[in-house]
Amino acid sequence: MKVFTQKRTEEAGFRSVKDALKTLLPDVKQWGGEAIEYSRVIGSFAKGTNVPGGADSDLLISLAHDYNYAPVTIYRGLFEYLRRNGYPSTRANHISIRVTVQGHEIDLIPARRADSRSENHRVFNRKTGEWAVTNLQTHTQYVALSGRLSEIRLMKLWRSSKDIFFPSFLLELAVIEALKGQKPLAQSKDLETHIREVLVYLATDFQSSSLTDPANPANIVSDDMLKIERTLVANAAQKSLAGGWKSFMSTFAAPSG
């Protein structure tokens, strides 16, 4: 079960993703021109919470603070540009734009810097139709240093097995919140207890919890989910608790033969 208990390093796969990024970035730069200040790998890969079935890479496309376009215009502009210029399967996701390049799924997050001094960005949320100021680098550090990477990776696989909507960053925050006060897994060596605590939290308190953005407490990340969506997560957690640990883990067991 090494996929759950240590950060996976797949050098050949990473090189392949880097090649895909090298193919994609010139097209992105053609769209944004001099307004693009830099691009940076963020998200689950940078945090150490990536799992099979997710995006192969998340890339922040940082635009200058004085780029005089609204966040929604920036988001839609990049989406439409990619659809018209060689990436017809481009999909609009939660805050990202997913592009398939050389068999790899890349999530692009176009965002305008909030000012010239900080790493804060104005990020458009397609689900709410609003934008918020946040710091995606802070998100990366907060999760990467949480001591909960194994539990987060396992719960992401659980999410996929249940086919439920549960945004990755919110899932990460929920796992961290559920395990407050628990020893890190490296000390407790008790993955079963930790996952049970997470499932109990999702089945009960999660529906009414207010989980905030560690980079900007004014952003209520849990508001990204509708009440019915939270209820579906709670129902799935209740069923997993009822099934017990062996049943839970059997969901991820590799087929024999």
C-alpha positions as CSV (number, residue, x, y, z in Angstrom):
1,M,0.0,0.0,0.0
2,K,2.9,2.3,-0.7
3,V,0.7,4.6,-2.7
4,F,-1.0,5.6,0.6
5,T,2.0,5.8,2.9
6,Q,4.8,7.6,1.0
7,K,5.1,10.2,-1.7
8,R,5.4,8.5,-5.1
9,T,8.2,9.6,-7.3
10,E,7.8,8.5,-10.9
11,E,10.8,10.1,-12.7
12,A,9.9,8.8,-16.2
13,G,6.3,9.9,-15.8
14,F,7.4,13.4,-14.6
15,R,9.7,13.8,-17.5
16,S,6.8,13.0,-19.8
17,V,4.6,15.6,-18.1
18,K,7.4,18.2,-18.4
19,D,7.5,17.4,-22.2
20,A,3.7,18.0,-22.4
21,L,4.1,21.3,-20.6
22,K,6.8,22.4,-23.0
23,T,4.4,21.8,-25.8
24,L,1.5,23.6,-24.2
25,L,3.3,26.7,-22.7
26,P,4.1,28.4,-26.0
27,D,0.4,28.4,-27.0
28,V,-0.5,29.8,-23.6
29,K,2.1,32.5,-24.0
30,Q,0.8,33.3,-27.4
31,W,-2.6,34.0,-25.8
32,G,-1.3,36.1,-22.8
33,G,1.7,37.7,-24.4
34,E,3.7,40.1,-22.2
35,A,0.9,40.1,-19.6
36,I,2.0,36.7,-18.4
37,E,4.7,37.2,-15.7
38,Y,5.3,33.5,-14.9
39,S,3.9,30.0,-14.8
40,R,4.3,27.7,-11.8
41,V,3.5,24.1,-11.0
42,I,1.0,24.1,-8.0
43,G,-1.8,21.9,-6.9
44,S,-1.7,18.2,-5.8
45,F,1.6,17.5,-7.6
46,A,3.4,20.2,-5.7
47,K,1.6,19.4,-2.5
48,G,2.4,15.7,-2.7
49,T,-1.3,14.7,-2.8
50,N,-1.6,13.6,-6.4
51,V,-3.2,10.2,-7.1
52,P,-4.0,8.2,-10.3
53,G,-7.1,9.6,-12.0
54,G,-6.4,13.2,-11.2
55,A,-4.7,15.9,-13.3
56,D,-1.1,15.1,-14.2
57,S,-0.1,18.7,-13.4
58,D,-1.7,22.0,-12.2
59,L,-0.2,25.1,-13.6
60,L,-0.7,28.7,-12.3
61,I,-0.6,31.2,-15.2
62,S,0.2,34.5,-13.4
63,L,-0.8,37.7,-15.2
64,A,0.4,41.2,-14.3
65,H,-1.6,43.1,-11.7
66,D,-2.2,45.9,-14.2
67,Y,-3.6,43.6,-16.9
68,N,-6.9,45.4,-17.3
69,Y,-9.3,42.5,-17.6
70,A,-11.8,41.0,-15.1
71,P,-11.0,37.5,-13.8
72,V,-14.0,36.0,-15.6
73,T,-12.8,37.6,-18.8
74,I,-9.4,36.1,-18.4
75,Y,-10.7,32.7,-17.6
76,R,-13.1,32.6,-20.5
77,G,-10.5,34.2,-22.8
78,L,-8.0,31.4,-22.2
79,F,-10.6,28.7,-22.4
80,E,-12.0,29.9,-25.8
81,Y,-8.5,30.5,-27.2
82,L,-7.4,27.0,-26.4
83,R,-10.6,25.5,-27.9
84,R,-10.0,27.4,-31.1
85,N,-6.2,26.7,-31.3
86,G,-5.5,23.0,-31.3
87,Y,-7.1,21.9,-28.0
88,P,-10.8,21.2,-28.9
89,S,-11.4,18.9,-25.9
90,T,-10.5,21.7,-23.4
91,R,-12.9,21.6,-20.4
92,A,-13.9,24.3,-17.9
93,N,-13.5,23.0,-14.4
94,H,-14.0,24.5,-11.0
95,I,-11.3,27.2,-11.0
96,S,-9.1,25.6,-13.7
97,I,-9.1,24.8,-17.4
98,R,-8.2,21.2,-18.2
99,V,-6.3,20.5,-21.4
100,T,-5.1,17.2,-22.7
101,V,-1.6,17.3,-24.1
102,Q,0.2,14.1,-25.3
103,G,-2.1,12.0,-23.2
104,H,-1.6,14.1,-20.1
105,E,-4.3,16.1,-18.4
106,I,-3.0,19.6,-17.4
107,D,-5.1,22.0,-15.3
108,L,-4.4,25.6,-16.0
109,I,-5.4,28.3,-13.5
110,P,-5.2,31.8,-15.2
111,A,-5.1,34.5,-12.5
112,R,-4.2,38.1,-12.3
113,R,-1.9,39.2,-9.5
114,A,-3.7,41.4,-6.9
115,D,-0.8,43.7,-6.6
116,S,2.8,44.1,-7.6
117,R,4.3,43.1,-4.3
118,S,2.7,39.9,-3.1
119,E,1.8,36.5,-4.6
120,N,-1.9,37.1,-4.0
121,H,-4.0,36.5,-7.1
122,R,-7.6,37.1,-8.2
123,V,-8.9,33.7,-9.1
124,F,-12.2,33.1,-10.9
125,N,-14.6,30.4,-9.5
126,R,-16.7,29.1,-12.4
127,K,-19.1,27.3,-10.0
128,T,-20.0,30.4,-8.0
129,G,-19.5,32.9,-10.8
130,E,-17.4,35.0,-8.4
131,W,-13.7,35.7,-8.0
132,A,-11.7,35.8,-4.9
133,V,-8.2,37.0,-3.8
134,T,-6.1,34.1,-2.6
135,N,-2.5,32.8,-2.6
136,L,-2.1,29.5,-4.3
137,Q,1.4,29.1,-3.0
138,T,0.1,29.4,0.5
139,H,-2.3,26.6,-0.3
140,T,0.5,24.4,-1.5
141,Q,2.6,25.0,1.7
142,Y,-0.3,24.6,4.0
143,V,-1.2,21.2,2.7
144,A,2.3,20.0,2.0
145,L,3.3,20.7,5.6
146,S,0.1,19.4,7.2
147,G,1.5,15.9,8.0
148,R,-1.7,14.4,6.4
149,L,-0.6,13.6,2.9
150,S,-1.2,9.8,3.1
151,E,-4.7,10.3,4.5
152,I,-5.5,12.9,1.8
153,R,-4.3,10.7,-1.0
154,L,-6.4,7.8,0.3
155,M,-9.5,10.0,0.6
156,K,-9.0,11.3,-2.9
157,L,-9.0,7.7,-4.2
158,W,-12.1,7.1,-2.0
159,R,-13.8,10.1,-3.7
160,S,-13.0,8.7,-7.1
161,S,-14.4,5.3,-6.2
162,K,-17.7,6.9,-5.0
163,D,-17.9,9.2,-8.1
164,I,-18.9,12.2,-6.0
165,F,-18.2,15.9,-6.4
166,F,-15.7,17.0,-3.8
167,P,-13.2,19.7,-4.8
168,S,-9.6,18.7,-4.1
169,F,-8.7,21.7,-2.0
170,L,-11.8,21.4,0.1
171,L,-11.2,17.7,0.6
172,E,-7.7,18.5,1.8
173,L,-8.9,21.1,4.2
174,A,-11.6,18.6,5.5
175,V,-9.0,15.9,6.2
176,I,-6.8,18.3,8.0
177,E,-9.7,19.6,10.1
178,A,-10.9,16.1,10.9
179,L,-7.5,15.1,12.2
180,K,-6.8,18.1,14.4
181,G,-5.3,16.8,17.6
182,Q,-4.3,13.5,16.2
183,K,-0.6,12.5,16.0
184,P,1.0,12.5,12.5
185,L,0.7,9.1,10.8
186,A,4.5,8.7,11.0
187,Q,4.2,8.6,14.8
188,S,0.8,6.8,15.3
189,K,1.2,4.2,12.5
190,D,-2.6,3.9,12.7
191,L,-4.0,4.7,9.3
192,E,-7.3,2.9,10.1
193,T,-8.0,5.1,13.0
194,H,-7.2,8.3,11.1
195,I,-9.4,7.3,8.1
196,R,-12.2,6.5,10.5
197,E,-11.9,9.9,12.1
198,V,-12.1,11.5,8.6
199,L,-15.1,9.5,7.6
200,V,-16.9,10.3,10.9
201,Y,-16.2,14.0,10.3
202,L,-17.5,13.8,6.8
203,A,-20.6,11.9,7.9
204,T,-21.5,14.4,10.7
205,D,-19.8,17.8,11.2
206,F,-18.8,18.4,7.6
207,Q,-22.3,19.3,6.4
208,S,-22.4,22.4,8.7
209,S,-18.7,23.2,9.0
210,S,-17.3,26.4,7.6
211,L,-13.8,25.7,6.2
212,T,-11.9,28.8,5.3
213,D,-9.0,29.6,3.0
214,P,-5.7,29.6,4.9
215,A,-4.5,32.4,2.6
216,N,-7.6,34.6,3.1
217,P,-10.1,33.7,5.9
218,A,-12.7,35.8,4.1
219,N,-13.0,33.1,1.5
220,I,-15.3,30.3,2.7
221,V,-14.0,27.3,0.7
222,S,-16.8,25.0,2.0
223,D,-19.3,27.3,0.2
224,D,-18.0,25.8,-3.1
225,M,-20.3,22.9,-2.4
226,L,-24.1,22.9,-2.4
227,K,-26.0,21.4,0.5
228,I,-27.1,18.5,-1.6
229,E,-23.5,17.9,-2.6
230,R,-22.3,17.9,1.0
231,T,-25.2,15.5,1.8
232,L,-24.0,13.1,-0.9
233,V,-20.5,13.1,0.6
234,A,-22.0,12.5,4.1
235,N,-24.0,9.6,2.8
236,A,-21.0,8.0,1.1
237,A,-19.0,8.4,4.3
238,Q,-21.8,6.8,6.4
239,K,-21.9,3.8,4.1
240,S,-18.1,3.4,4.2
241,L,-18.2,3.5,8.1
242,A,-20.9,0.9,8.1
243,G,-18.9,-1.4,5.8
244,G,-15.8,-1.4,8.0
245,W,-12.1,-1.1,7.3
246,K,-11.6,-4.3,5.3
247,S,-14.5,-3.3,3.0
248,F,-13.1,0.2,2.7
249,M,-9.6,-1.0,1.7
250,S,-10.9,-3.6,-0.7
251,T,-12.2,-0.8,-2.9
252,F,-8.6,0.0,-3.8
253,A,-7.2,-3.5,-3.9
254,A,-5.5,-4.4,-7.2
255,P,-7.3,-7.2,-9.1
256,S,-5.7,-10.6,-8.8
257,G,-4.4,-12.6,-11.8
